[in-house]
């Protein structure tokens, strides 16, 4: 059988101390195909790609290019074999122009001077050929994330790479940009380029890939033809069991208003202007309101303003009839606000504290846990054990496990346990499932819905449109610090939302705080 | 085999690592002595290792010097736990000594009041780095270094202009140092409580080492058992998360520096109120505060560990001074520095050791 494989990774095994990240994995990439690599977090996708890109050396296994065995010792070797990669976190120099970034490392020089003219011609040519719109002279710091990604793609093309690796390329894009990227990928395929597409979003695989290789816990599960399979089957291969995609939930029965925000303004963390520019909305008991939007449109600052991490510069915040605009973080917490923070390592946990110490992070001062300034260690232990059992937080040594030693999913579970057990009137959850695998996501979603059904108000901030559509009872779209639309998830499509998220459309009466 | 490997017990590993580091340091110190003066190296190292135990008098001196070291170590370690590097222990120590001496000589106060004054003086000197850090995010290291110099020159300036403070006002001829307390105010001398009888009439020994140990236990209690300690440590490990938890991180930074300052200040009080040493007006920063840094490092900032690390460092310092006819004081300082430096490698040693023990533990289980 003479299949035309451009890259073959055969029986790759890569061990790290205590863990086999890749255990006898085989991946064969045909010439001119889009091959998806699917797996949960920690399944070994990134390790495998790092092996291909020369960042790690495998203990066992061989890599073949065009049927001939090759050794890839570093990324330069990979480059010479025409392998290019768009990393999940872009590798761009912020203060350089687009053109500078593209030629960086492969500059043509004459007598020590850069030959910009020829480079510009090539870049513009490539950009037109593949429909990759970029402005060669713009600074990276000034352009959108979508355009930054196009710059990364152009970098590969400029180096005449034939094998293109995309590591979770859609995480930062709007639905429209995702469609565009899919078209670009199909264009490459037509040109005879081969693509490796790493993702855990099944719908994208179904849309664009020809074949898919699935990894689970470092092991090779199988390779399937996309036209012979279904989403359900793929997810079962990935997780090892049946997964519920949509959240089971009854219709919301919202009652009294709990959180009322009027004309709120919050300064930006990065520049001098306000990042939240006069936002008004309500959240009622028994509903999940979701703030949707592309990263960096003021959602983070809005949450900082609501929780008191940043002082607001204008407007009012009312929680259950009490004005908390100028209240301290502790007072807000006492008034019934819980906060599952966006960054669990920065805000959510003291990583060097034990699990039990983290469980009382918001409440150590309560008489239940302390007596005249002395911590009641036995009460803290009992409480932590209770939460660990109720929320199934798994760790090596139970309450005395250092938080740093726990897995991301269990760290997040610990935070959620802590925040939900406060019995909050308002639960603010920011990206609660970021970076978690399907099983953990399923659990966290069910917990949020349970909170809603208890009659609590939930404010969810999410960048994942699937999550937004699945969980929310009401959607508010944020664009450049303003609320530009309010929707009922049952009556709106993802495409429609995407237009608002990208700023192409705007409702005139949105963000005025009128609850429909 | 159900026996637990010793590698599983982190306390054992820590102590073992400290001991190994110390032994390696002594070995290197010995090699250095061999290079400097081969014929006397043996005498030198044995002087360093035995002087502290050679007589009750010398042992008394070890204990006496350990007290201020312990407090400076506690000061640095306490600030470390809160995420601050208190390099200003020296300035706080100087201010503490100054406040204590002014109380003792100028105002004729008894010793315990002078010790409280010492804490106030050190605490005041801790406010500045803390406040600048909290209010303007100025790195505390920079402020503290500046305040070390300010403290030294300010104290020298003030003492030079306070005639009653100087030895010349109390029947002695020299005016470059403060008055001997025995003459100026015997009530300000820290009591010996009969310890001098026990220590063969040692002129050094007094109750200061016990005061220091009590303070160490108190600091351990605060850090380990109280909500205040919980807050301080949370701020030190993750300032953002402690803010998220509603802890006033800025207030805690200032408080932590005040406490650290008060500890160093108390150290200064204990040292100069013993009555054996007079404060000399020289233009160099007192080394005691800086020696607090290795004391804290060696103890991994653990207040109880500080008790032992300060005794150890005091011990080799006393031993070092006994080497002096054979080796110059600079040479002994270098050897002491090498030993302390390597002792501070205990953290690294701890890592190596726990890996090693784990590996052998595994093999044991296989066998």
Interface residues (C-beta under 8 A of the other chain):
Chain A: X307 X309 X328 X329 X330 X331 X333 X339 X341 X346 X347 X348 X349 X350 X351 X352 X353 X357 X361 X362 X364 X365 X370 X373 X374 X375 X377
Chain B: X225 X226 X227 X228 X230 X231 X233 X234 X237 X238 X240 X241 X242 X243 X244 X245 X246 X247
